[in-house]
Amino acid sequence: MMAEAIKKTTTPAPEAPCATEEVAVSDVPVAEKPTSSDVDKEAPPQPAPEEVVEGDKKEKDEEKKMSESASFKEESNKVDDLIDPEKKALDDFKQLIQEALNKHEFTAPPPPPPAPAKEEEEEEKKVEEKKEEDPKTTEEKTETCEAPAAQVPEKVEGEAIQEPAAETVEAAEEIKETIVLEDPAPPPPPEEISIWGVPLLADERSDAVLLKFLRAREFKVKEALTMLKSVVAWRKEFKIDELVEEDEEVGGLDKVVYIHGVDKEGHSVCYNAFGEFQDKELYTKTFSDADKRAKFLRWYIQFLEKNIRNHLDFTPEGTCTIVQVTDLKNSPGLLLFKKELRQSTNQALQLLQDNYPEFVAKQVFINVPWWYVTYNRMISPFLTQRTKSKFVFAGPTKTAETLFKYIAPEQVPAQYGGLSKEGEEEFATADAATEETIKPACKHTIELPITEGGTTLVWEVRVVGWDVSYGAEFVPSAEGGYTWIVQKSRKIGAADEQSLSCSFKSGETGKLVLTFDNQTSKKKKLVYRTKTIKPSE
């Protein structure tokens, strides 16, 4: 008996070969049914799984190649400049988007057509007919239990079964006729979706938009598609297109967040000066309750959307990113201890991260306190190398010098050490400035030639942090001519003046000499620009 029991247990069931095929196990004795642990330990790999592993290796190699080829600088939006794995990812992304547009996956699914509803009704009728048969069978069993001697005639039973069968056949014929006669509804046309004023699948501008999502997800196509769908859904929920057309009340926020000039590569520069919220009236008007905080968020998104459409060019040769400059002067205390401001800024940053991928070319933090750098080092392990490569930090004494690396002095606002200021009359933003360095404990001179008599020379100078002596004089070309003192030498303190502008009209040729005397132990950054106005002008 024991042997028979063992033999029965080890005999393979008819389904065993199928189970063996599902887990792709070979060379397993038929006499024993392998457990899952046995399969993992003893089963040799089959060719099919090996091919899958090779495919995974290829995908990993492609991802590794893309990550290694990334220079962590702003990449080109030209398709021809992409490496092969990136081109393939872009093509696959477009294909998935087209399929999603055809199926209307970016919007709510359309209501079902009426034909399937009729079919469901017919199916319900069939179910009811089957239910009618079941009670008869139940009655037969009940009668048999109560009166065993009484038997139902076969003729009656046959008639009871045949009648509903005939009705079922007739109903099926009616369904077939209904299905044949009714024309199928034509499929709806593909969706038309635009984002930031650019259609998803149209031209080269569309490629620039799609590349943002691919780069944000490291060219993982399915993840990029998920992000794109989420962004489109959020934009509809937030009613972005309607928001752009509205006139939101600024209420002093134009001093907090604003676009000013461009960097040396043509990117628009967005300044964020949260220290302005030290103004209690402005702070209360912006964050005192939930409705005002929501209004601030709407204003911020509207500001961003309008500037994207007005300042960014999504063509392959154009610029489709911005430079962010965040001024932390007077703001650390606000960000740490003002709960409403911290919550609103975190919410805004989260929305930017989720719905505006790859829009920042460079993130420059200026007037950075010592503790912020320490804080950044703590969170650095949680940031990607791509994100960290965009960060630049500058303390209070290095703010202007750092900005000048990326932005020309004539484009930098005066409050940050530049020459650009509101109400400028003598010079325009297009008038380029020159940068020079004044060495410690040295005199530095600049000679500006005047080649024609009767002309007027106009100049503007600024020493970052001043604390130097400055003077100007005119030296004529003619021998024996008198030197003119144009500006008497005087010491200019760090907080005295931002920039100095002056003009001099000469009746003869010569040169204007600007003298800077730096008696400190630190080098100074000097910026200046000039222009000549002829008499006819």
Summary of the structure (lengths in Angstrom):
residues: 537
radius of gyration: 39.1
end to end distance: 121.5
largest distance: 150.5
contacts: 1405
relative contact order: 0.07
helix: 49%
strand: 18%
